[in-house]
């Protein structure tokens, strides 16, 4: 097993302090953080290994789970329609518009985590291997994500000032 400090991608991980910050951030959405021992498999993880897991409103994290993964999976829970949310187990499914909305939302939510912010989230997304048509998360966010922003506003997930409404998608 690789120690948290040996992360070759240099992404910020879910240390105990970060898990507490995530718990506070995600509480308005009804998302419950579940801590998994470092040597255990993460339940509900679609990608496996150290990626966050999601079953219903329960988000499963280890100390080596990247924060971007925790916010991405949380974003799916927030952005999916109620019917999918009610039966959610591991695979968030979702379409192209929702996936873009999730990526945009995780960048915005990163500003609410001390010592993280949008800029670090975008660097971590690039480092981990997220791919965007313009070559980087930052270029996408700043130059090509109007549709994602509009989708989030349409579903009342963010407001016109790009601030979370602390509501999840209702339809």
N, C-alpha and C positions, 0 to 999 in steps of 0.2 A: 504494500500500500504506500502511496506517495503522501508525504507530509504536506499540509496546507502551504507551508512556506516554500515548497519546491515546485509550485505551479509554474510550468514553463511559459504559459501564456500571459502571466502577470495580471490576471483579472482579479478584481476584488471578490473575495469569497464570503460566505455566511458564517463568520466568526460568531461566538455567543453574543457579543455586543451588537453585531449587525442583525442577527436573528431577532433580537429584542426590538431594534429599530424597525425591521420589517413587520413585526407583529403589531406595533403601534400604527404604522402607516396603513396596513391592510385591514385593520379592525373595522373601519367604517363599512367595508365591503362584506363583512362577515366571514372573511378568510381566516382560518385558524392555522397557525404555524405548528407543525409537528416535528420535533427534533429526532433525528435518527443517529444512532451511534456511527462513528466513522468507519467501522468495519462491517456495517450492515448494508444490504441492498435497499435502495430507496423505492418504497412502494409508489405505484402510480407514475413512475418515470417513463415517459414515452421513448426517450433517447438512451436511457440507461446510464450506467456508471455514476457520475457525480451530478447529473442534471436533476433539477427539481422534479418532484412528483406531484400529481394532482388527482385527488379522488373526491368528488363532491366539492365541498368548501374547504377541504383539508389540503394544505400545502406541505409537502414533506421535504425537509432539507437536512443535509449534513453540513459539517463545518467546512468541507471542501466544495460545497455547491456554489457555483458562481452567483453573485447577486443578479446579474443580468438574466440568468435562468429563472431565478425565483420571481423576478418581476415579469418576465415573459409569460410564464405559466399563470401567474396571477392575472395578467392582462387578458389572457384567454377567458378566464372565469368571469372577469368584469365585462368583456365584450361579447360573449356568446348570448344567444337568445335563451329565454327561460326554459324552453323544452330541453335543449341540450344541457343546460346547467343542471337540471333536475336528474339527469342520468349520467353525468360526467364521471368517467372512470378511465384515466390514463390518456386517452386520445381525445384532445380537444376538438378535433376536426376543424371546421371553419373554412371559409372561402378566402379568396384573394384579398377582398376588401377588409375582412376582419383581420387577417394576418398583418396587413399594413397598419391597421388601426392599433393592433397589439404592439407592434414595434414602436410606433409613434408614442403610444401611451407609456411604455416602459421607459422611454427617454424622458418624458415629462415627469414621471413618478420619481426618477432618480434625483431630481432636484429637491425632493423631500427627504432624502437620506443624507445625514451629515457627512461631509467630506467625500461625497460621491459626485452628484451633479450630472447634468446632461453631458458635458464634455467627456467626463470619465466613462459614462455609460457607453457613449458612441465609440470611444477607443476600445473598451472591453468587447463590444459587439464585433468590431472589426478584427480584433485579435483572436476571438473565438471562432471566427469564420462565417459570420452572417454575410450574406452577399447582397449587394444593391447595384442596380443598373448604372449608377454614376460612380461606382467604385468604392464608396465609403458610406458609413452610416451618416456622417456629418453632411456630406454632399447631398445625400438623399433627403435628410431632414430639412436642410436649408433651401434646397432647390427643386425638389421633386415630390414632396409629400403633401401637397395641397389636398389631394383626394383623401388621404388618411385623416388629415385634420378635419375635413368636412364630414367624413363618415362619423368620427367621434363626436362632433358637435351635433350632427343629426340625431344621434342616439343618446344625447344628453350625458355623455361620459366626460366631456370637457366643455368649457364655455368658450366664448369667442376670444377671450384673453389667454387661451391655452392652459387654463387652470382646471385641475380635476374638479368635478362636481361631487365626488365621493358617492356617486350613484352607479349602479351597473345597468347594463342594457335591459330594457323592459319589453322590447318587442323584436 
